[in-house]
């Protein structure tokens, strides 16, 4: 990560453009929650004027990237926030992760949510999820039981197969596809991984090769300011995917962004710089990849002609919308499906308020951010919401369950797979 601890406060001209796009400021109206407010506070941190209050201020950021997109001077406030979080333990004796844990323990809605999920979630958090999985922290913030726990994770099922069985099922030739599952598709909703494999089989003739030792992409660790931990996870993933030179597909938008970010994360590491570049060059984003594949296989799509017409809303994950500018491809992919009417929010895309650790540290504020999105959604008649981001998908599932209006949020992979079966 870049070191923003030496940013000059004068670099921010205080124009206020970031105020108009920051989802946290739009929810609270408090200037201290704006990106320019954090830029100002950073100058105080550099001077050593630090207290535990700063942990609260710098925790109130979704790291969505909207401010960076809007800033006329290209100030990377999300990068600044990550670096400040990494420094908090040294500056004030309170790490961001400890702050999040403390908030989670005292917030009534989190405690009631954990109670409702009960022993099943306790088992999931305590036994099934690896310590490095970003889902461990995310699951602590669930306020509704909007999911069913799988009996075993996707990779665990693969490990139970024989090596020969995996080779036969993958149908590998001299070329193929590697598959980075991500924590959600591996541990919590393995049907996403299974649907992705189904789509790969339909469009390429083989299933993805799944390195069994792959681990979390590291986004949650990085968001907590645990930069060294994020680097360690990056190196593990790079290493296990070096067993072949295949393109690497992932079904999660946030994972894709984090994997692409390995170049910056490891840019100062001479030993890993070239290996990282080769890894990131192989990455393929879900909607772009399958748009290309399905556009070339019209006979597969023709089988869905007899399905009833359906209205759907596509939700733009912030990491794709602001940081990678991938908004057209998911919509084109959905529009390939016969009988689908793609709707748009009346006031344009909005952040869902999940933000990984943000939803854990500030559940009430996350609900405010999500509330703005749900208010727009209620103006539509779209029973199905589609997205390819694990965090956004969970947030939509919780929001729709809480609203009690019968809407359903699905991953793009599972939705498209149903149309092709």
Protein Blocks (a to p, Z undefined) as FASTA:
>chain_A
ZZfklpcfklpgonommmmmmmklmmnopaklpmklmmmmmmmmmnopacfklmmmmmmc
ghlommmmmmmnlpafklmmmmmmmmmmmmnopafklmmmmmmmmmmklmmmmmmnmmml
mmmmmmmpcfklmklmmmmmpcbdcbdcdfbdfklmmmmpcfklmmmmnopafbdcddde
bjmlmmmmmmlmmmmmmmmmmmnopacdddfkbccehlmmmmnopamlmmmmmmmmmmmm
mmpccdcddfbfklmmmmmmmmmmmmmmmklmmmmmmmmmmpccfklmmmmmmmmmmmlm
mmmmmpccddddddddfklmmmnopaklmmmmmmmpghiacdddfkbpadehlnmmmmmm
mmmlmmmmmmmmmmmmmmpccfbdcdfbfklmmmmmmmmmmnonopacddfklmmmmmmZ
Z
